[in-house]
């Protein structure tokens, strides 16, 4: 079992670095297929995200420094949302969480499909309160289904705030630091965390993150958009198969 978890960590880490996601989008379906129930998969995923998001954001730091300000504001909101999620998840059924995951995937696919990979017009500016509310809402939803939040944040950044897709995914991974740490604290406090399994996957993810970011940097923006869409569609199919 530990070998499978370590391998899942490497796969998840690569996806995290390349797509700018916390990794839960990949990891949760894999853990469900391995036999874990949704709440266990969520707990392992949250702990893994702490590892991958911190290391991935460190590697992204030089290229993403122009979006750090918005990221901090969104992240603070995400921290509050992530803390609240720990009180929500125990009161929801595994089936409801899986359907919520599916709905978020569908939203992301539609929004990214209709948004350009590179914006030629000026990026929209929003005040801090709006960014805080966006971050908090995403933090609640994301930690409730075991993802970092970038899968929902990225289409908002690209579709509404006019970020280029690669910049949005870098900011999304930075956001995951805040939401995942808050989710980790909250989930641990509620007695839902699986520490050994989460650490096993998290350590494996460090290897994957490094190579994921390296590959992302050399891929053209238009091709990158297609890869992001393909990822979301594959995960949606897996979740539909597992749920319905």
Beta strands, then each sheet from edge to edge (+ up, - down):
end
